[in-house]
Amino acid sequence: MPISVDASPIAAAGGGSFLLESRRPDEVFTPEDLSEEQQQIVATAERFAREEILPRAAAIEAKQAGAMEALLRKAAELGFTAADIPEEYGGLGLDKVSSTVISDHISALASFSTAYGAHVGIATLPLVWYGTKEQKRRYLPRLATCEWIGAYGLSEASSGSDAMNIRTRAALSDDGAHYILNGEKHWITNGGTAGLYTVFAKIDGEKFTAFLVERGTPGLSVGSEEHKLGIRGSSTCPLVLQDCKIPKENLLGEAGKGHHIAFNVLNVGRFKLGAACVGGARHALAEMIRYAKERRAFGKAIAEFGLIQRKISAAAAQLYAAESMTYRTAGLIDARLAALNAARDGDAAQHIDVPRSIEEYAVECSILKVYGSEMLTLVADELIATMGGVGYVEEYPAERCFRDARINRIFEGTNEINRLIITGWIMKRAMSGKLPLLAAIKRVMDEVTEPPQFDGAGGAGEPLGREAAALAAVKKMALFAAGVASQRFVTGLEEQQEIMADLADLIGHIYALESALLRARKLALAGRNSAAVAAAMTGLLADETLAGAEQATRRVLAGCGEGDALQTQLAILRRLARSIPADTVALSRAIAREAIALERYPV
């Protein structure tokens, strides 16, 4: 059955289509659309985080022997580690929204959410999607219960972002019964605790291939734990493979097709990382509000100070956008899977269409990873700022939160790499005809060269009309900037990384603002109590997005032209960016008041 809200199915829109098309509020999935069962999952995950994870934080951070494994097995008892595993192999086979709910609300401690996320995501899904029936029968029940913890071995010292350049080699033994692996893997999450590793190597130095390697396999050794800036409680170790003999039956997928496994599982890894950042930020914001209400200065709680309220509102607004994007994307994936399952034999769809469906939303997954990780960095920084000197002391959780946040901009592909993926993916889809971007660019280029119309700011007087007008303006800026850059560099655009990154930021902030706006409208139409604060957060985001988009577009234009042509383009940009600013002081205070009254994130 397709996901539905009031009997209207969520639209299974194409990946990246948000850049060119408009959606109605009823066409997107939001957290308010969670079913009763999914709301029960939220409550169970939050209780688990509160009663099981946080009380064990000190033991986990100190890497107390067995602490992480025991906690993962407690999570398994509740079914959390079996969410994405098919029922026939001991899992729950949940939809992606339900799986997302777990990753979101279990993420109160970054060390645990890192270990959990690696286990249920990049370590388990390759086997779910590409394993043979025998491989699944042998390993998935153990992974579902955390009898065995999983790890994913792709990165190497010389090939972090350049994944296809790995040096680990595999060769078939003379008797044809084994593959012999030689090489080293670095920065392997769960490396010291895993019972099963998904390891990538090149057969005969050419065929990029995945293998399932059991702990204890002769020739496999696990190096010492890394001493890390953050996520100190998670295990991170190198793996050394020295004439490591792997049964040929443990080749995963097809020889030479390992890149399909690596890149498809990284898409879901990025998506789940975005969800985890939402959960971590929600927890950090609650800490910020709690402290601001308790700490007194100059005769009153610091929560009454405007600049503290600005920190709370900025954190809440960006969290609202990230949360809205996360559940919108989960809804898109589930809607696409439902449509494909309805059109195909169920068994075939289960094994083939899940990775393809997620790949369809690769750009949304990268946006979530970039936006979510940078949002969490902002929230962690504002938490430290709100707590002042106390926040800088190791005894309090703010210091740990700040350290932990940094890794999110590195793993699952650095944010720099993901920015290049965002723009490159959009351009590739456009050139292949899957996304009518070039026609949209031409329409905007034709429009902006016409004489300007001085008819006041768009959307005036309409509910959230100013925010809708800002979104429309930013979409035009993005298409205008893409058009100018494409004309200037043609096929060489991918070599202009700075311009690619600016275009990615434009694209990402469009998805964020549109997701926030659609959710705010949906809340208003439903008459929800949180509609007013959602509208205020959307208003704050609209102003910030418009200002950031103008700066990014200006950089693109300056990097593509000069002289009179540049002056003309800048004049067009000024016209596109023309708006009446909101009273962001009033918006900030309204958001903060609601959050402080509730003592939590206000939606």
N, C-alpha and C positions, 0 to 999 in steps of 0.2 A: 504494500500500500504506500502511495506517496505521502510524505509529510504533509499535513494539512492544518490550516488555521481556519476555523469556522467553515469547513468544507471546501475552502479554496486552496488548491494545491500550490505549494511553494514552487516558483518557477525554476526549472533546471536550466538557467541561463548559461550561455557559453562562457568559458574562461576569458577574462579580460573585457567582456562586453560592457561592464560598468562604465568604461571610458567613453563609450559611444551611445549607449542606450539609457533610457530612464526606466525606473521601476516604481511600482506602486507599493505602499507599505505592506499590503497583504501578500505581496510576492516574495518577501524576504522572511527568513526565520530569525527570531530574536529570543533571548533568554525567557521572556514572558510567555513564549509558546511551549515551554517544556511541559510534557505530559505529567500526570500525577506520579507515575512510576519514576520518571526522570527527576522529579522534585524530591522523591524519596532517596534517590541516589545522591543528590546534592546534600541532603541532610546527613546521610550515612558517611559520606566523604568528609564533610565538615566536622562531624563528631570524631571520626578517626584521626583527623589532623589535630584536633584539640586535645583528645584524650590519649592518643597513642604516640603521635609523631613529636609534638612539641615537648611533652615531658621527657622524651628520650634524646632531646637535641644535644645535650652536653655529652652523652655517651657516644652519639653518632659522630659529632664533630671531633671527638678525641680518638676516633677509629677504635673504639672498644671492641675487642674480638667478638665477632658474632652478632653485634648489635644491629647492623644494617640488614644482614640476612634474616634475622629474627623478625624485624619489622616488615620486611618484604613478604615474609610468609604469613604474618598477621593480615597484611593487605590481601594476600591470596585467599585467605579464609573467607573474606567478604566478597570474593569474586573480582576484585579490582584488576588483578593481573591476567584474568582470563577474558576480559571484555572483547578483545578483537580476535580471539581464537574460536574457530567453528565449534559448535556443540559436539559434533561427532568425534572431536579430538580432546574433549574435556573442557572446552571453553563455553562462553556464554553467547558468542556470536551477536553482540549488541550492534545497534546502528551507530553511525559515527557521531551523532549528537550525544548519545549516552556515553560513549567512550570519551568524548571531549569534556563532558561534565566531570568525569572522574579526574582527568588530567588537570583541569582547572582547580577544583575544590580540594584536591589532595596536596596542593603545592604551597604548603605553609612553611616548609623548610627546604631550601634549595638543594642541599646535599641529598636529601631523600628523593625529591622530585627528579633530580638528575639521574640517580640510580634507577628509580622506577621508570622514568621516561625512556631510558636506554633499553631497559629490559622489555617493556611492553611494545616499544616502537621499533627502533632500528635493529634490535636483536631478534625479535620474534616475527615481525611481519615478512621478512624475506622468506622464511620457512612457510608461513601461511600462504603467501602468494605464489611461490615458485617451487616449493618442495614436492617431492613425489609422495604418493600415499604412504609408502613405507617410511620415508623420512618423517612425515607428519605423525604417523602412528607411534614412532619411536620417541620423538622429542617433544612434541607439543603438549602432551599431558604433563610432562615434567616441568615445562616452562609455565604452564597454567597454574600449577600449585607452588611454583618457586622451589620445588625439589632441586631443580637446576636453575641458576640465574644465567641470563644470556648477556653476551657482549658482541660488539660489532667492530671488526678489525679492518679498517680501510686506510686510515691515515698513516703516513710514514714521515720520517724526518725531512725528506726532500720533496714530499708531494702532498702537502696539506690541502691547499686549495686546488692544486693541479692533480686531481685524483687519478686521472688516467695515466699518469707518469710514474706509477708505482714500480718498485724494483724487485719486490718479492716474486720469486719464480716457482713454477710448478712443472714437473716432468713426469710422464708416465713411466712406471717401473718396467723393467725388462719383461716381467711376467704378465704385465697388463693388469695387475690386481690393485695397485696403489698409485697414488700421485705422491711424489716427493716434493715437499715445499721447503724453500730456503728464503729467509729474509727477516725483516724486523718491522713490527708495527708499533706506533707510538700513540700516546694519549688515549688509551683504550679505557673508556668508562666501564666499570664493573670488572676490569681486567683481573684484579686480585681475588675476586669472589665467584667468577663465572664458572659454570660447568660446561657451557657450550659457546663456542666462538664462531661467528660468521666471518671468514677470512678471505680477502681478495688477493689473487695472485695472477700472474700471466703465464699461461701454459706455453712452454718453449719460448718464453720471452715475448710473446705476441698476443695470445688470446686471453683477454681480460675476463677472469672467471671467479665465481664464488665457491667456497668450500665450507663444509660444516666440520669443525675441529673440536673434538671432545677434550676436556681437561684430562691430563694424565696421559695423553698420546705421546709415545716416545718421540723425542726430538722437539717437543714444545716446552718451553720454559717461560715462566712469568717473572718479569723484572721487579725491582723494588718499587714501592709506592712513591709517586711523585709528591713533593711538598708544594702545595699550590697556594696561590693568593686567596682563592675562595673555594667554595664547595669542598671544603677540606674533609668532610665526612664521607664523601663518595670515593670509591676506589678508582684510581687512575694509574695504570701500569703499562710498561712496554711489554710486547710479546716477542720472543725470539724463536724462530723456526729454523732448526738446524737438522737437515735431512729428516724432516718430520713426515712420517708415512701416514697418508690419509686413504682409507678404502675408497676405491673408485666410485662406490655407491654414494659417497658423501659429497660428490660434486653437486652443487645446487644450481638448478636451472640448466641452461645449456652452456657448453664450452664456448668461450668467446662472446657470450651475451651477458656477462656480469655487469656491464655498465647499465643495462636496463634495471637490474636489481638495485644497484647502488643509487642511481639517480631517482628512481621511483620511491625508494624508501626514504631518501632524504627529503622528498616533498612532504611526506607525512611527518617526518621528524621536525621539519620547520613549522608545520601547522601545529603540532602538539606542543612545540616549544613556545609558540605564541600563546597558546592556552595556558601553559604553565606560568608564563610571565604575567598573565592576567590574574591568576590565583595568587602569585607572590605579591603583586602590587596591591591587591585588595587587602591582604593581610598587613602589609606595610602601612597602607593608608589608615587602617584602624588603629595601629600603634601610634601614628602621628597625631590622630585626633585625640586618643586617650591621653597622651602626654600633654598636648596643648590644653586640655581641659583641667588637668591636675596641676600643671606648673603655673605658679603665680609670680608676677613681676609688676612693680609699680602699683600694687594694690589690687590687681585683678588677674584672672586667668589669661594666659597669653593667647588663648583661642579667641579672645575679644579683639586682638590687634589686627588691623587691616592687612598687614604684610604677612602675618601668619595665615590669615584666611585666604590670601592669594595663593600661598603654597598649597593649602588644602584643595582649593578649587582647581588649580592647574593640574594637580595630580589626579583628582576625580574626573576631570573632563577628558584627559588623555586615556585614563583607564576605561571610561565609558566608550570611547571610540574603539579602543582595542577589543573590548568585550563584544561590542556590536559587530565588528568585523569577524571575530572568531566564530560566533554562532551563526552569522549569515553564511560563512563559508562552509561550516559543518552542514547546514541545511541544504546548501547547493550540492554538496557531495551526496548526501542521502537522497535528494530528489533525483539526481542523475542516476544513481544506482537503482532506485525504484523504477524509473522509466526503462532502463536497460533490462532489469529482471522481468518486467512485464512483457518485453518483446523477445526474450530469449529463454532457452532452457535454463532453469534455475541453477543447476550444478555448474554449467559452463560459465554463467554470469558471475557466480561466486568467485571462481578462480581466475578469471580473465579480466573482468570489468572493474574490479576494485582498484587495482593500481592504475588502470587507464583512466578511470573516473577522477582519481586524485590528480593524475598528471594533467588532466584538462584544466585544473585550477592551480597549476604550478605558480603562476604569477601571483595569485591571491595568497598562496602559502608563503612565498618569499616576502610579500608585503607584510603579512602577519609577523613573520620572524623579525624583520627589520623594525617595524613600528613597535611591536610588543617589547622587544629587548631594549629599545631606546626609551620607551615609556617607563619601563621598570627602572632604568637607570635614573631617570628624572625623579621618580617617586622615592627611590632610595636616597638620592642626594637631598631632596627636600625633607625627608625624615631626619637625616643627620642635622640639617640646618635648623629644623624646628627644635630638636633636642639640644643643640649647641654642644658644649663640651662633654656633656653626658653621652651624647650620641657617638662621640669619638672614642669612647672607652669600651674595651673589649667585653666588659661585664654585661653590657646591654646589647639587645639584638640588632639595633640599628647599624652598628659597626659591621656585624656579620652580613647583614642584608646588603650593605654597600659593596663589600668585597665580593659577595656571591654574584651580584648583578652583572659584573663585568664580563664573565665568561659567555653570557648569552649572545653577545655581539661577535663572538668568535666561532663557537661550534655550530654545527649544521650548516656550514658555509659562512664565512665572515660576512658582516653586513656590506662590506665593499663588494664582495663577489655577488651577493644577492641583489644589490642594486644593479649590477651589470646584467644579471639574469632577468630582472624585471623588464628593463628596457629592451634587451636583446630578444626576449621571448615575445614581447608585444610586436616588435618589428618583424620577427620571423613569421609570426602568425599573419601579419599584414601582407608580407611578400608572397605567402603561400595561398592567399585568398580566403583564409579561414576567419579573418577579422577585417571588416571593411574600413580599415583605418585610413587608407590613402584617400578614399572618397570623402571621408569625414574631414580630413586635413584640407582637401581642396575646397570643401564648402566653407570652412572657417577662413581659409586664406582669401577666398572671394569676398566673404562678408566683411572682413576687417579692412579691406582696401576700398570699400564703399565709403561715402561721406558719413561722418558720425551723426548719430541721432541724439539730440540733447533732450531726453524725455524724462529725466529724473532717474533715481535709483530704482532698479527693478524689484518687484516684490513688495513695495511699500504698502502697508495696511493689511497684508495677508498674514494669517498665522504661519510663522516660520518662513514667511516670504522672503525676508532679507537673507536668511541663511540659504534658501533655495537659489536666490539670485547670485550669492557668492559662489555656490557650487557650480552653477552654469558658467560663471566667469572663469573659474579655475579650470574647468574642462576646456574652455576656449583657449586659455593661456597654454595649456599643455599641448593641444593640437597645433596651435600657432608655433610654439617653440619647436615641436617635433618637425613641423613642415620646414621651418627655416634651417634646422640642423640637417635634415635629409637633403635639402637642396644644396647646402654648402658642402657636405661630405659624401653624399651618395652612399656607396657601399663601404666607404672608409669610416663610417660613423662609429662602428664598434671599436675602433682604435682610439676614439676620443673619450677616454674613461670619465673625465670630469663632466663632460656634457651628458654622457649616458647616466651618470649618477644624479645630476640635476633633473633630468627627465624622469628618472625613477622616483625621485622625491615628489614630483608633481603627480605622477600616477598613483603613488601610495597615498598621498593626502586626499586625493579625489575619492578613493575607496573608503578611507576613514571617515571623511565628512559625509559622504552619501549614506554610509551605513548608520552613522549617528543620526542623521536627519530622518531617514526612513523609520528608524526605531522611535524617535521622538514623536513623529506623526502617528505612528501606530499606537503608542501609549495614549496620545491625546484622543484619538478616535475611540479607544476602548474606555476612556474616562478614568484611567489609572491615577492614583494619588501621586505617583512619581512623574507624571507628565510635565509638570511645571519645572522641576529641577532638570529633567532631561532636555527640555527646551532651552533652559539657561546654559547648560553645558554645550549644547549644539551651537548656541549663539557665540559662546567663547571660542569654540573650535573654529567657527566660520571666520571670525576676525583673524585668528592666528594663521589659519590656512591661507587666507587671501594675502596676508602680508608675506608669508613664507613663499607662496607661489610667485608673487611679483618679483621677489629677490632671485629666486631660482631661474625664472624666465629671463630676467635681466642678464644674468650670468651667461645663459645659453646664447642670447642675442649678441652679447659683446664678444663671445668666443667664435661667432660665425660671421661677423661683418664689421664694417667700419664706414666712416664718412657719412655721406648723405643717406645711404641705404640703412645704416644703423640708426640714424636719427629718425628716419621714417618708422622703422620698426619699434623704436622706443616710444614714439608718439602713439602708435597703435596699442602698445602695452599699457600706457597710461590710461587710454580710453577703456580698455578691458578691465583694468583694476579700479576704475572709478566706483566709489561706494560711499555710503554714509556710515561711519563707524558706529558700532554699538557702544553703549555705556558699559564697558567691561568691568569697571569698578562695581557697579550695581550687580552685574551678573555674577562676579566673583563672590560678593558678599552673600548673595542669595544661595549660591551653591554651598558655600561654607556653612552658612547657618543651618541648612538642612542636614548636611553631613554631621555637624557637631551635635545637633539635636538627636540624631539617630545613633551617634557614636560609631559610625561606619560609613562605608561607601553608600551614597544615597539612593541608588536605584535597585 
